[in-house]
Amino acid sequence: MALSYKSRRRWSLVILVVGLPLYAVLAVNIVALLPILPKVLEFFMYVILGIAWVFPLKFVFQGIGQSNPDDDQDEH
């Protein structure tokens, strides 16, 4: 099921305003639950967790910065 441009814009806003802060708290708690790690390994864990959220949600964010492709208006 493909989402329309308008619904992708709305979902991207919800994800960025609500979902991303919740994910950040979850990521910090996951790293805190691990036993004492070297600082370098902890840094790489944060980098991996900071990038990992993008891949499952990539389809929502694709084309959001573009103009609405569903508009039939020709702007010349």
N, CA, C and O atoms as a Maestro MAE file, in Angstrom:
{
 s_m_m2io_version
 :::
 2.0.0
}

f_m_ct {
 s_m_title
 :::
 protein
 m_atom[304] {
  # First column is atom index #
  i_m_mmod_type
  r_m_x_coord
  r_m_y_coord
  r_m_z_coord
  i_m_residue_number
  s_m_chain_name
  s_m_pdb_residue_name
  s_m_pdb_atom_name
  i_m_atomic_number
  :::
  1 25 0.843 -1.176 0.000 1 A "MET " " N  " 7
  2 3 0.000 0.000 0.000 1 A "MET " " CA " 6
  3 2 0.888 1.238 0.000 1 A "MET " " C  " 6
  4 15 1.700 1.420 0.907 1 A "MET " " O  " 8
  5 25 0.741 2.076 -0.998 2 A "ALA " " N  " 7
  6 3 1.535 3.286 -1.100 2 A "ALA " " CA " 6
  7 2 0.798 4.442 -0.424 2 A "ALA " " C  " 6
  8 15 -0.415 4.597 -0.563 2 A "ALA " " O  " 8
  9 25 1.553 5.229 0.296 3 A "LEU " " N  " 7
  10 3 0.972 6.393 0.965 3 A "LEU " " CA " 6
  11 2 0.950 7.573 0.006 3 A "LEU " " C  " 6
  12 15 1.849 7.713 -0.823 3 A "LEU " " O  " 8
  13 25 -0.049 8.408 0.108 4 A "SER " " N  " 7
  14 3 -0.096 9.606 -0.715 4 A "SER " " CA " 6
  15 2 0.929 10.616 -0.198 4 A "SER " " C  " 6
  16 15 1.450 10.488 0.910 4 A "SER " " O  " 8
  17 25 1.198 11.606 -1.015 5 A "TYR " " N  " 7
  18 3 2.164 12.639 -0.655 5 A "TYR " " CA " 6
  19 2 1.752 13.344 0.632 5 A "TYR " " C  " 6
  20 15 2.581 13.593 1.506 5 A "TYR " " O  " 8
  21 25 0.468 13.662 0.739 6 A "LYS " " N  " 7
  22 3 -0.039 14.388 1.908 6 A "LYS " " CA " 6
  23 2 0.091 13.550 3.179 6 A "LYS " " C  " 6
  24 15 0.475 14.067 4.228 6 A "LYS " " O  " 8
  25 25 -0.226 12.270 3.087 7 A "SER " " N  " 7
  26 3 -0.120 11.419 4.276 7 A "SER " " CA " 6
  27 2 1.345 11.167 4.644 7 A "SER " " C  " 6
  28 15 1.672 11.061 5.826 7 A "SER " " O  " 8
  29 25 2.236 11.069 3.641 8 A "ARG " " N  " 7
  30 3 3.656 10.923 3.954 8 A "ARG " " CA " 6
  31 2 4.191 12.154 4.667 8 A "ARG " " C  " 6
  32 15 5.015 12.034 5.574 8 A "ARG " " O  " 8
  33 25 3.731 13.343 4.266 9 A "ARG " " N  " 7
  34 3 4.160 14.577 4.949 9 A "ARG " " CA " 6
  35 2 3.685 14.583 6.394 9 A "ARG " " C  " 6
  36 15 4.434 14.959 7.295 9 A "ARG " " O  " 8
  37 25 2.447 14.170 6.616 10 A "ARG " " N  " 7
  38 3 1.915 14.138 7.984 10 A "ARG " " CA " 6
  39 2 2.646 13.111 8.834 10 A "ARG " " C  " 6
  40 15 3.023 13.394 9.972 10 A "ARG " " O  " 8
  41 25 2.847 11.911 8.281 11 A "TRP " " N  " 7
  42 3 3.545 10.873 9.044 11 A "TRP " " CA " 6
  43 2 4.996 11.264 9.324 11 A "TRP " " C  " 6
  44 15 5.522 10.952 10.392 11 A "TRP " " O  " 8
  45 25 5.640 11.935 8.386 12 A "SER " " N  " 7
  46 3 7.022 12.350 8.631 12 A "SER " " CA " 6
  47 2 7.080 13.360 9.771 12 A "SER " " C  " 6
  48 15 8.019 13.331 10.567 12 A "SER " " O  " 8
  49 25 6.113 14.235 9.866 13 A "LEU " " N  " 7
  50 3 6.071 15.195 10.970 13 A "LEU " " CA " 6
  51 2 5.849 14.488 12.300 13 A "LEU " " C  " 6
  52 15 6.501 14.811 13.292 13 A "LEU " " O  " 8
  53 25 4.934 13.527 12.326 14 A "VAL " " N  " 7
  54 3 4.683 12.767 13.561 14 A "VAL " " CA " 6
  55 2 5.928 11.992 13.973 14 A "VAL " " C  " 6
  56 15 6.281 11.954 15.152 14 A "VAL " " O  " 8
  57 25 6.586 11.382 13.009 15 A "ILE " " N  " 7
  58 3 7.795 10.607 13.307 15 A "ILE " " CA " 6
  59 2 8.883 11.504 13.874 15 A "ILE " " C  " 6
  60 15 9.538 11.143 14.852 15 A "ILE " " O  " 8
  61 25 9.082 12.673 13.267 16 A "LEU " " N  " 7
  62 3 10.155 13.560 13.720 16 A "LEU " " CA " 6
  63 2 9.842 14.230 15.055 16 A "LEU " " C  " 6
  64 15 10.751 14.441 15.858 16 A "LEU " " O  " 8
  65 25 8.592 14.566 15.308 17 A "VAL " " N  " 7
  66 3 8.246 15.291 16.534 17 A "VAL " " CA " 6
  67 2 8.008 14.345 17.714 17 A "VAL " " C  " 6
  68 15 8.372 14.669 18.844 17 A "VAL " " O  " 8
  69 25 7.412 13.198 17.467 18 A "VAL " " N  " 7
  70 3 7.077 12.284 18.555 18 A "VAL " " CA " 6
  71 2 8.004 11.063 18.568 18 A "VAL " " C  " 6
  72 15 8.585 10.729 19.600 18 A "VAL " " O  " 8
  73 25 8.134 10.419 17.439 19 A "GLY " " N  " 7
  74 3 8.860 9.162 17.374 19 A "GLY " " CA " 6
  75 2 10.352 9.281 17.599 19 A "GLY " " C  " 6
  76 15 10.934 8.454 18.300 19 A "GLY " " O  " 8
  77 25 10.978 10.277 17.028 20 A "LEU " " N  " 7
  78 3 12.435 10.407 17.153 20 A "LEU " " CA " 6
  79 2 12.880 10.705 18.584 20 A "LEU " " C  " 6
  80 15 13.856 10.103 19.034 20 A "LEU " " O  " 8
  81 25 12.221 11.596 19.324 21 A "PRO " " N  " 7
  82 3 12.609 11.762 20.736 21 A "PRO " " CA " 6
  83 2 12.404 10.490 21.565 21 A "PRO " " C  " 6
  84 15 13.224 10.178 22.428 21 A "PRO " " O  " 8
  85 25 11.325 9.761 21.311 22 A "LEU " " N  " 7
  86 3 11.116 8.501 22.021 22 A "LEU " " CA " 6
  87 2 12.200 7.483 21.674 22 A "LEU " " C  " 6
  88 15 12.674 6.751 22.543 22 A "LEU " " O  " 8
  89 25 12.585 7.443 20.414 23 A "TYR " " N  " 7
  90 3 13.647 6.533 19.995 23 A "TYR " " CA " 6
  91 2 14.981 6.921 20.625 23 A "TYR " " C  " 6
  92 15 15.764 6.045 20.993 23 A "TYR " " O  " 8
  93 25 15.251 8.221 20.756 24 A "ALA " " N  " 7
  94 3 16.497 8.668 21.381 24 A "ALA " " CA " 6
  95 2 16.560 8.229 22.842 24 A "ALA " " C  " 6
  96 15 17.607 7.785 23.314 24 A "ALA " " O  " 8
  97 25 15.453 8.351 23.550 25 A "VAL " " N  " 7
  98 3 15.410 7.900 24.946 25 A "VAL " " CA " 6
  99 2 15.606 6.391 25.012 25 A "VAL " " C  " 6
  100 15 16.331 5.900 25.877 25 A "VAL " " O  " 8
  101 25 14.979 5.660 24.123 26 A "LEU " " N  " 7
  102 3 15.129 4.211 24.073 26 A "LEU " " CA " 6
  103 2 16.577 3.811 23.778 26 A "LEU " " C  " 6
  104 15 17.102 2.883 24.394 26 A "LEU " " O  " 8
  105 25 17.222 4.505 22.839 27 A "ALA " " N  " 7
  106 3 18.610 4.191 22.481 27 A "ALA " " CA " 6
  107 2 19.549 4.451 23.654 27 A "ALA " " C  " 6
  108 15 20.454 3.657 23.911 27 A "ALA " " O  " 8
  109 25 19.341 5.545 24.359 28 A "VAL " " N  " 7
  110 3 20.185 5.844 25.526 28 A "VAL " " CA " 6
  111 2 19.992 4.790 26.606 28 A "VAL " " C  " 6
  112 15 20.959 4.375 27.245 28 A "VAL " " O  " 8
  113 25 18.767 4.358 26.815 29 A "ASN " " N  " 7
  114 3 18.500 3.321 27.822 29 A "ASN " " CA " 6
  115 2 19.097 1.979 27.428 29 A "ASN " " C  " 6
  116 15 19.578 1.242 28.289 29 A "ASN " " O  " 8
  117 25 19.073 1.650 26.142 30 A "ILE " " N  " 7
  118 3 19.671 0.399 25.671 30 A "ILE " " CA " 6
  119 2 21.173 0.402 25.923 30 A "ILE " " C  " 6
  120 15 21.723 -0.585 26.412 30 A "ILE " " O  " 8
  121 25 21.836 1.501 25.594 31 A "VAL " " N  " 7
  122 3 23.281 1.582 25.814 31 A "VAL " " CA " 6
  123 2 23.591 1.591 27.310 31 A "VAL " " C  " 6
  124 15 24.610 1.038 27.724 31 A "VAL " " O  " 8
  125 25 22.750 2.195 28.115 32 A "ALA " " N  " 7
  126 3 22.982 2.242 29.563 32 A "ALA " " CA " 6
  127 2 22.810 0.862 30.211 32 A "ALA " " C  " 6
  128 15 23.435 0.582 31.234 32 A "ALA " " O  " 8
  129 25 21.979 0.009 29.631 33 A "LEU " " N  " 7
  130 3 21.779 -1.326 30.186 33 A "LEU " " CA " 6
  131 2 22.970 -2.252 29.962 33 A "LEU " " C  " 6
  132 15 23.152 -3.226 30.693 33 A "LEU " " O  " 8
  133 25 23.772 -1.950 28.960 34 A "LEU " " N  " 7
  134 3 24.944 -2.778 28.684 34 A "LEU " " CA " 6
  135 2 25.972 -2.591 29.785 34 A "LEU " " C  " 6
  136 15 26.037 -1.531 30.408 34 A "LEU " " O  " 8
  137 25 26.774 -3.614 30.026 35 A "PRO " " N  " 7
  138 3 27.819 -3.438 31.043 35 A "PRO " " CA " 6
  139 2 28.784 -2.338 30.615 35 A "PRO " " C  " 6
  140 15 28.736 -1.856 29.483 35 A "PRO " " O  " 8
  141 25 29.640 -1.959 31.515 36 A "ILE " " N  " 7
  142 3 30.558 -0.843 31.253 36 A "ILE " " CA " 6
  143 2 31.345 -1.106 29.971 36 A "ILE " " C  " 6
  144 15 32.046 -2.110 29.844 36 A "ILE " " O  " 8
  145 25 31.210 -0.179 29.027 37 A "LEU " " N  " 7
  146 3 31.859 -0.298 27.727 37 A "LEU " " CA " 6
  147 2 32.958 0.744 27.604 37 A "LEU " " C  " 6
  148 15 32.885 1.799 28.234 37 A "LEU " " O  " 8
  149 25 33.974 0.461 26.803 38 A "PRO " " N  " 7
  150 3 34.946 1.521 26.497 38 A "PRO " " CA " 6
  151 2 34.228 2.668 25.776 38 A "PRO " " C  " 6
  152 15 33.238 2.459 25.076 38 A "PRO " " O  " 8
  153 25 34.741 3.861 25.962 39 A "LYS " " N  " 7
  154 3 34.092 5.053 25.384 39 A "LYS " " CA " 6
  155 2 34.000 4.976 23.866 39 A "LYS " " C  " 6
  156 15 33.021 5.443 23.284 39 A "LYS " " O  " 8
  157 25 34.994 4.400 23.223 40 A "VAL " " N  " 7
  158 3 34.974 4.302 21.760 40 A "VAL " " CA " 6
  159 2 33.844 3.372 21.306 40 A "VAL " " C  " 6
  160 15 33.128 3.686 20.355 40 A "VAL " " O  " 8
  161 25 33.685 2.245 21.973 41 A "LEU " " N  " 7
  162 3 32.612 1.318 21.628 41 A "LEU " " CA " 6
  163 2 31.243 1.927 21.914 41 A "LEU " " C  " 6
  164 15 30.302 1.722 21.147 41 A "LEU " " O  " 8
  165 25 31.127 2.658 22.988 42 A "GLU " " N  " 7
  166 3 29.876 3.339 23.315 42 A "GLU " " CA " 6
  167 2 29.532 4.381 22.248 42 A "GLU " " C  " 6
  168 15 28.375 4.522 21.854 42 A "GLU " " O  " 8
  169 25 30.547 5.104 21.791 43 A "PHE " " N  " 7
  170 3 30.350 6.091 20.728 43 A "PHE " " CA " 6
  171 2 29.818 5.421 19.461 43 A "PHE " " C  " 6
  172 15 28.873 5.914 18.846 43 A "PHE " " O  " 8
  173 25 30.425 4.299 19.071 44 A "PHE " " N  " 7
  174 3 29.971 3.610 17.867 44 A "PHE " " CA " 6
  175 2 28.571 3.033 18.032 44 A "PHE " " C  " 6
  176 15 27.821 2.955 17.059 44 A "PHE " " O  " 8
  177 25 28.210 2.633 19.228 45 A "MET " " N  " 7
  178 3 26.844 2.165 19.473 45 A "MET " " CA " 6
  179 2 25.844 3.298 19.236 45 A "MET " " C  " 6
  180 15 24.794 3.092 18.626 45 A "MET " " O  " 8
  181 25 26.180 4.498 19.724 46 A "TYR " " N  " 7
  182 3 25.294 5.648 19.509 46 A "TYR " " CA " 6
  183 2 25.211 6.011 18.029 46 A "TYR " " C  " 6
  184 15 24.140 6.366 17.538 46 A "TYR " " O  " 8
  185 25 26.321 5.925 17.323 47 A "VAL " " N  " 7
  186 3 26.311 6.233 15.889 47 A "VAL " " CA " 6
  187 2 25.441 5.233 15.140 47 A "VAL " " C  " 6
  188 15 24.630 5.621 14.299 47 A "VAL " " O  " 8
  189 25 25.605 3.954 15.439 48 A "ILE " " N  " 7
  190 3 24.810 2.918 14.765 48 A "ILE " " CA " 6
  191 2 23.326 3.082 15.081 48 A "ILE " " C  " 6
  192 15 22.489 3.017 14.180 48 A "ILE " " O  " 8
  193 25 22.996 3.296 16.354 49 A "LEU " " N  " 7
  194 3 21.593 3.488 16.721 49 A "LEU " " CA " 6
  195 2 21.031 4.799 16.160 49 A "LEU " " C  " 6
  196 15 19.837 4.889 15.875 49 A "LEU " " O  " 8
  197 25 21.879 5.802 16.002 50 A "GLY " " N  " 7
  198 3 21.430 7.075 15.439 50 A "GLY " " CA " 6
  199 2 21.118 6.996 13.961 50 A "GLY " " C  " 6
  200 15 20.305 7.772 13.457 50 A "GLY " " O  " 8
  201 25 21.747 6.077 13.262 51 A "ILE " " N  " 7
  202 3 21.510 5.917 11.826 51 A "ILE " " CA " 6
  203 2 20.452 4.850 11.555 51 A "ILE " " C  " 6
  204 15 19.743 4.928 10.552 51 A "ILE " " O  " 8
  205 25 20.338 3.867 12.425 52 A "ALA " " N  " 7
  206 3 19.486 2.702 12.178 52 A "ALA " " CA " 6
  207 2 18.006 3.037 12.044 52 A "ALA " " C  " 6
  208 15 17.288 2.310 11.358 52 A "ALA " " O  " 8
  209 25 17.527 4.095 12.662 53 A "TRP " " N  " 7
  210 3 16.102 4.399 12.611 53 A "TRP " " CA " 6
  211 2 15.657 4.848 11.222 53 A "TRP " " C  " 6
  212 15 14.476 4.766 10.886 53 A "TRP " " O  " 8
  213 25 16.605 5.321 10.416 54 A "VAL " " N  " 7
  214 3 16.258 5.876 9.110 54 A "VAL " " CA " 6
  215 2 15.829 4.794 8.119 54 A "VAL " " C  " 6
  216 15 14.885 4.994 7.355 54 A "VAL " " O  " 8
  217 25 16.508 3.662 8.126 55 A "PHE " " N  " 7
  218 3 16.293 2.661 7.087 55 A "PHE " " CA " 6
  219 2 14.881 2.082 7.048 55 A "PHE " " C  " 6
  220 15 14.338 1.947 5.952 55 A "PHE " " O  " 8
  221 25 14.256 1.733 8.161 56 A "PRO " " N  " 7
  222 3 12.878 1.224 8.039 56 A "PRO " " CA " 6
  223 2 11.864 2.306 7.662 56 A "PRO " " C  " 6
  224 15 10.775 1.988 7.185 56 A "PRO " " O  " 8
  225 25 12.205 3.566 7.870 57 A "LEU " " N  " 7
  226 3 11.255 4.657 7.597 57 A "LEU " " CA " 6
  227 2 11.627 5.459 6.355 57 A "LEU " " C  " 6
  228 15 11.063 6.527 6.119 57 A "LEU " " O  " 8
  229 25 12.550 4.967 5.574 58 A "LYS " " N  " 7
  230 3 13.041 5.695 4.407 58 A "LYS " " CA " 6
  231 2 11.929 6.031 3.414 58 A "LYS " " C  " 6
  232 15 11.922 7.118 2.836 58 A "LYS " " O  " 8
  233 25 10.998 5.111 3.213 59 A "PHE " " N  " 7
  234 3 9.919 5.332 2.248 59 A "PHE " " CA " 6
  235 2 9.016 6.497 2.645 59 A "PHE " " C  " 6
  236 15 8.413 7.130 1.777 59 A "PHE " " O  " 8
  237 25 8.912 6.789 3.934 60 A "VAL " " N  " 7
  238 3 8.056 7.890 4.382 60 A "VAL " " CA " 6
  239 2 8.683 9.230 4.030 60 A "VAL " " C  " 6
  240 15 7.976 10.167 3.662 60 A "VAL " " O  " 8
  241 25 9.997 9.329 4.138 61 A "PHE " " N  " 7
  242 3 10.679 10.602 3.959 61 A "PHE " " CA " 6
  243 2 11.084 10.896 2.518 61 A "PHE " " C  " 6
  244 15 11.461 12.030 2.220 61 A "PHE " " O  " 8
  245 25 11.021 9.933 1.626 62 A "GLN " " N  " 7
  246 3 11.435 10.160 0.251 62 A "GLN " " CA " 6
  247 2 10.504 11.148 -0.446 62 A "GLN " " C  " 6
  248 15 9.290 10.947 -0.493 62 A "GLN " " O  " 8
  249 25 11.083 12.212 -0.984 63 A "GLY " " N  " 7
  250 3 10.336 13.182 -1.763 63 A "GLY " " CA " 6
  251 2 9.556 14.201 -0.971 63 A "GLY " " C  " 6
  252 15 8.786 14.964 -1.554 63 A "GLY " " O  " 8
  253 25 9.724 14.243 0.338 64 A "ILE " " N  " 7
  254 3 8.947 15.173 1.163 64 A "ILE " " CA " 6
  255 2 9.359 16.621 0.896 64 A "ILE " " C  " 6
  256 15 8.517 17.516 0.958 64 A "ILE " " O  " 8
  257 25 10.611 16.862 0.607 65 A "GLY " " N  " 7
  258 3 11.082 18.230 0.358 65 A "GLY " " CA " 6
  259 2 10.728 18.747 -1.023 65 A "GLY " " C  " 6
  260 15 10.928 19.928 -1.305 65 A "GLY " " O  " 8
  261 25 10.213 17.903 -1.877 66 A "GLN " " N  " 7
  262 3 9.840 18.280 -3.236 66 A "GLN " " CA " 6
  263 2 8.441 18.893 -3.233 66 A "GLN " " C  " 6
  264 15 7.716 18.823 -2.240 66 A "GLN " " O  " 8
  265 25 8.085 19.489 -4.351 67 A "SER " " N  " 7
  266 3 6.713 19.978 -4.464 67 A "SER " " CA " 6
  267 2 5.777 18.786 -4.640 67 A "SER " " C  " 6
  268 15 6.213 17.695 -5.007 67 A "SER " " O  " 8
  269 25 4.508 18.999 -4.381 68 A "ASN " " N  " 7
  270 3 3.519 17.930 -4.432 68 A "ASN " " CA " 6
  271 2 3.400 17.403 -5.865 68 A "ASN " " C  " 6
  272 15 3.015 18.152 -6.763 68 A "ASN " " O  " 8
  273 25 3.724 16.135 -6.091 69 A "PRO " " N  " 7
  274 3 3.612 15.592 -7.444 69 A "PRO " " CA " 6
  275 2 2.175 15.359 -7.871 69 A "PRO " " C  " 6
  276 15 1.911 15.153 -9.056 69 A "PRO " " O  " 8
  277 25 1.242 15.387 -6.931 70 A "ASP " " N  " 7
  278 3 -0.166 15.169 -7.250 70 A "ASP " " CA " 6
  279 2 -0.853 16.431 -7.759 70 A "ASP " " C  " 6
  280 15 -1.968 16.360 -8.276 70 A "ASP " " O  " 8
  281 25 -0.192 17.602 -7.619 71 A "ASP " " N  " 7
  282 3 -0.775 18.838 -8.119 71 A "ASP " " CA " 6
  283 2 -0.792 18.819 -9.641 71 A "ASP " " C  " 6
  284 15 0.192 18.449 -10.281 71 A "ASP " " O  " 8
  285 25 -1.924 19.223 -10.208 72 A "ASP " " N  " 7
  286 3 -2.053 19.260 -11.661 72 A "ASP " " CA " 6
  287 2 -1.727 20.630 -12.234 72 A "ASP " " C  " 6
  288 15 -1.841 20.842 -13.441 72 A "ASP " " O  " 8
  289 25 -1.326 21.555 -11.382 73 A "GLN " " N  " 7
  290 3 -1.027 22.905 -11.839 73 A "GLN " " CA " 6
  291 2 0.344 22.929 -12.499 73 A "GLN " " C  " 6
  292 15 1.317 22.407 -11.954 73 A "GLN " " O  " 8
  293 25 0.410 23.534 -13.664 74 A "ASP " " N  " 7
  294 3 1.688 23.732 -14.349 74 A "ASP " " CA " 6
  295 2 2.173 25.133 -14.030 74 A "ASP " " C  " 6
  296 15 1.528 26.121 -14.383 74 A "ASP " " O  " 8
  297 25 3.293 25.211 -13.371 75 A "GLU " " N  " 7
  298 3 3.850 26.524 -13.031 75 A "GLU " " CA " 6
  299 2 4.959 26.847 -14.015 75 A "GLU " " C  " 6
  300 15 5.993 26.180 -14.037 75 A "GLU " " O  " 8
  301 25 4.744 27.866 -14.826 76 A "HIS " " N  " 7
  302 3 5.757 28.270 -15.799 76 A "HIS " " CA " 6
  303 2 6.223 29.644 -15.507 76 A "HIS " " C  " 6
  304 15 7.080 30.169 -16.218 76 A "HIS " " O  " 8
  :::
 }
 m_bond[303] {
  # First column is bond index #
  i_m_from
  i_m_to
  i_m_order
  :::
  1 1 2 1
  2 2 3 1
  3 3 4 2
  4 3 5 1
  5 5 6 1
  6 6 7 1
  7 7 8 2
  8 7 9 1
  9 9 10 1
  10 10 11 1
  11 11 12 2
  12 11 13 1
  13 13 14 1
  14 14 15 1
  15 15 16 2
  16 15 17 1
  17 17 18 1
  18 18 19 1
  19 19 20 2
  20 19 21 1
  21 21 22 1
  22 22 23 1
  23 23 24 2
  24 23 25 1
  25 25 26 1
  26 26 27 1
  27 27 28 2
  28 27 29 1
  29 29 30 1
  30 30 31 1
  31 31 32 2
  32 31 33 1
  33 33 34 1
  34 34 35 1
  35 35 36 2
  36 35 37 1
  37 37 38 1
  38 38 39 1
  39 39 40 2
  40 39 41 1
  41 41 42 1
  42 42 43 1
  43 43 44 2
  44 43 45 1
  45 45 46 1
  46 46 47 1
  47 47 48 2
  48 47 49 1
  49 49 50 1
  50 50 51 1
  51 51 52 2
  52 51 53 1
  53 53 54 1
  54 54 55 1
  55 55 56 2
  56 55 57 1
  57 57 58 1
  58 58 59 1
  59 59 60 2
  60 59 61 1
  61 61 62 1
  62 62 63 1
  63 63 64 2
  64 63 65 1
  65 65 66 1
  66 66 67 1
  67 67 68 2
  68 67 69 1
  69 69 70 1
  70 70 71 1
  71 71 72 2
  72 71 73 1
  73 73 74 1
  74 74 75 1
  75 75 76 2
  76 75 77 1
  77 77 78 1
  78 78 79 1
  79 79 80 2
  80 79 81 1
  81 81 82 1
  82 82 83 1
  83 83 84 2
  84 83 85 1
  85 85 86 1
  86 86 87 1
  87 87 88 2
  88 87 89 1
  89 89 90 1
  90 90 91 1
  91 91 92 2
  92 91 93 1
  93 93 94 1
  94 94 95 1
  95 95 96 2
  96 95 97 1
  97 97 98 1
  98 98 99 1
  99 99 100 2
  100 99 101 1
  101 101 102 1
  102 102 103 1
  103 103 104 2
  104 103 105 1
  105 105 106 1
  106 106 107 1
  107 107 108 2
  108 107 109 1
  109 109 110 1
  110 110 111 1
  111 111 112 2
  112 111 113 1
  113 113 114 1
  114 114 115 1
  115 115 116 2
  116 115 117 1
  117 117 118 1
  118 118 119 1
  119 119 120 2
  120 119 121 1
  121 121 122 1
  122 122 123 1
  123 123 124 2
  124 123 125 1
  125 125 126 1
  126 126 127 1
  127 127 128 2
  128 127 129 1
  129 129 130 1
  130 130 131 1
  131 131 132 2
  132 131 133 1
  133 133 134 1
  134 134 135 1
  135 135 136 2
  136 135 137 1
  137 137 138 1
  138 138 139 1
  139 139 140 2
  140 139 141 1
  141 141 142 1
  142 142 143 1
  143 143 144 2
  144 143 145 1
  145 145 146 1
  146 146 147 1
  147 147 148 2
  148 147 149 1
  149 149 150 1
  150 150 151 1
  151 151 152 2
  152 151 153 1
  153 153 154 1
  154 154 155 1
  155 155 156 2
  156 155 157 1
  157 157 158 1
  158 158 159 1
  159 159 160 2
  160 159 161 1
  161 161 162 1
  162 162 163 1
  163 163 164 2
  164 163 165 1
  165 165 166 1
  166 166 167 1
  167 167 168 2
  168 167 169 1
  169 169 170 1
  170 170 171 1
  171 171 172 2
  172 171 173 1
  173 173 174 1
  174 174 175 1
  175 175 176 2
  176 175 177 1
  177 177 178 1
  178 178 179 1
  179 179 180 2
  180 179 181 1
  181 181 182 1
  182 182 183 1
  183 183 184 2
  184 183 185 1
  185 185 186 1
  186 186 187 1
  187 187 188 2
  188 187 189 1
  189 189 190 1
  190 190 191 1
  191 191 192 2
  192 191 193 1
  193 193 194 1
  194 194 195 1
  195 195 196 2
  196 195 197 1
  197 197 198 1
  198 198 199 1
  199 199 200 2
  200 199 201 1
  201 201 202 1
  202 202 203 1
  203 203 204 2
  204 203 205 1
  205 205 206 1
  206 206 207 1
  207 207 208 2
  208 207 209 1
  209 209 210 1
  210 210 211 1
  211 211 212 2
  212 211 213 1
  213 213 214 1
  214 214 215 1
  215 215 216 2
  216 215 217 1
  217 217 218 1
  218 218 219 1
  219 219 220 2
  220 219 221 1
  221 221 222 1
  222 222 223 1
  223 223 224 2
  224 223 225 1
  225 225 226 1
  226 226 227 1
  227 227 228 2
  228 227 229 1
  229 229 230 1
  230 230 231 1
  231 231 232 2
  232 231 233 1
  233 233 234 1
  234 234 235 1
  235 235 236 2
  236 235 237 1
  237 237 238 1
  238 238 239 1
  239 239 240 2
  240 239 241 1
  241 241 242 1
  242 242 243 1
  243 243 244 2
  244 243 245 1
  245 245 246 1
  246 246 247 1
  247 247 248 2
  248 247 249 1
  249 249 250 1
  250 250 251 1
  251 251 252 2
  252 251 253 1
  253 253 254 1
  254 254 255 1
  255 255 256 2
  256 255 257 1
  257 257 258 1
  258 258 259 1
  259 259 260 2
  260 259 261 1
  261 261 262 1
  262 262 263 1
  263 263 264 2
  264 263 265 1
  265 265 266 1
  266 266 267 1
  267 267 268 2
  268 267 269 1
  269 269 270 1
  270 270 271 1
  271 271 272 2
  272 271 273 1
  273 273 274 1
  274 274 275 1
  275 275 276 2
  276 275 277 1
  277 277 278 1
  278 278 279 1
  279 279 280 2
  280 279 281 1
  281 281 282 1
  282 282 283 1
  283 283 284 2
  284 283 285 1
  285 285 286 1
  286 286 287 1
  287 287 288 2
  288 287 289 1
  289 289 290 1
  290 290 291 1
  291 291 292 2
  292 291 293 1
  293 293 294 1
  294 294 295 1
  295 295 296 2
  296 295 297 1
  297 297 298 1
  298 298 299 1
  299 299 300 2
  300 299 301 1
  301 301 302 1
  302 302 303 1
  303 303 304 2
  :::
 }
}
